[in-house]
């Protein structure tokens, strides 16, 4: 008889066969490895693809930027975009080239800082790193002097810290640092429009990640999405704002506030990181304490913050005390007025204190630039006597900074190891001042920059027309050409060439030479200005004036032009022994013509080698059989040979 199936039997049949945990088969280890590698491989392929298609920016710090100078490295022109994402204006990197392979006799110095290091408002030739370079070149002619100016406007210690690993890879002999004014409004500062908060760890890691194209893509996508939901029309005058005005985010940073202390902490932490990195590589560093305009720059923004009075009230008291002759009281009050200024474009005194403390802690030389400036200022109060605005030095001020760093280098035995020239430092300074590569065009261009900056916010109330620029009257060709540079209608080098040609056509040779020398000083390794200058001088009959430029050209890029003209110029000056080796090199080029062989024949003859003179004149006649001078010369020396 068939057994009746009960409900319990059905339940037993439907119940799954449950295995214990030990009976379950675990995935193999390679399974977990693949799970980990899939996203890693995805990002590797994405990064590789983005690089292959050249997406975004290349943030390599130093690179070859032109095929014309394959042996030179420059600060990457794209590098400022790393720190100024989203700003309407991006400052430029200076084109200070240095040898890709460091020469045995090289003395290599890197200078870190912001716009005061860059030399604003002047062209780089006036900056203190360039002035230091020229002094070292004059005093140590045996050394290949390389002073590389890494100053960029509106950067702060985050950028400097980010540069240092790449700087150390280039085997510097010395690093100079003059920075600190931009800690609040410089890129990534606590009060800047380009800010990521106050966490140094976060910001420095972000800067490292931003070297990857994937990070750039992610940020671009986020910005694009954000832009879809936040479409705003910029004010019509926004595009005309100065970089200084554009960088003001949290404009009010009152004295002793949390943001005030965050800026100081940021500077201190980044500077310590920099020093520790340099100490690991045993690279010496010199720090410079900051100076600024106390006497003639009233506070930008005055607020009453707790127990501290408004900055403008303190400034007015300082001015009154100075007028009464109470100098010591005036000094204290001018300093306090700067400290209480809620728009912190001038570094607080605490920044200088941090520089001193770090110098003492790590036994690093510190020079008090402010003390140097004060000693040469009326009442020991720095004003427009050595500055052009709130903090940027004038040309004399930049010269003082260069000499202050030089003096400290000498004191610390950090100068080049080559033979010192016979010049005294006083004589060298006199020569440098007399031959300062700076003309009226550069001065006018700097004046435009000052007018544009100081005629706008924050020097005047926001929205105020720039009356300084509106009232400026151009009066001569220098003003016109400077305006074309400023409006980006002419490149700086082209403008100087244009003005040089103007002077040449007026037969003002000395002014012509000065304009060309300025270009040469700016690009000392670039052969074209030497070639142009020498060719014009020879064409105008100033052959002796052409010699130093031809010799320098021959050192930079020895070619047919340099050897031909050095040989022919020396031959014309009856220096046949000096001319001969240049002419011998010149005829080895395919461009050698009958005239060059004729001159070589003359050089051989004057040096007593008649046989080679005959051979050379015969070659000249092969190229031009009808040249009467060559025919006559050939007959003469042939007759001498037969006799």
Buried (B, 14 or more C-beta within 10 A) or exposed (E): EEEEEEEEEEEEEEEEEEEEEEEEEEEEEEEEEEEEEEEEEEEEEBBEEBBEEEBBBBBEBBBBBEEEBEEBBBBBBBBBBBBBBEBEBBBEBBBBBBBBEBEEEBBBBBBBBBBBBBBBBBBBBBBBBBBBBBBBBBBBBEBBBBBBBBBBBBBBBBBBBBBBEBBBEBEBBBBBBBBBBBBBBBBBBBBBBBBEEBEBEEBBEBBEEBBBBBBBBEBEEEEEEEEEEEEEEEEEBEEEBBBBBBBBBBBBBBBEBEBBBBBBBBBBBBBBBBBEBBBEBEBBBBBBBBBBBBBBBBBBBBBEBEEBBBBBBBBBBBBEBBEEEBBEBBBBBBBBBBBBBBBBBBBBBBBBEBBEBBBEEBEBBBBBBBEBBBEEBEBBBBBEBBBBBBBBBBBEBBBBBBBBBBEBBEEEEBBBEBEEBEBEBEEBBEBBEEEBBBBBBBBBBBBBBBBBBBBBBBBBEEEEEBEBEEEBEEEEBBBEBBBBBBEEEBEBBBBBBBBBBBBBEEEBBEBBBBBBBBBBBBBBBBBBBBBBBBBBBBEBEBBEBBBEBBBBBBEBBBBBBBBBBBBBBBBEEEEBEBBBBBBBBBBEEEEBEBBBBBBBBBBBBBBEBBEBBBBBBBBBBEBBEEBEEBBEBBEEBBEEEEE
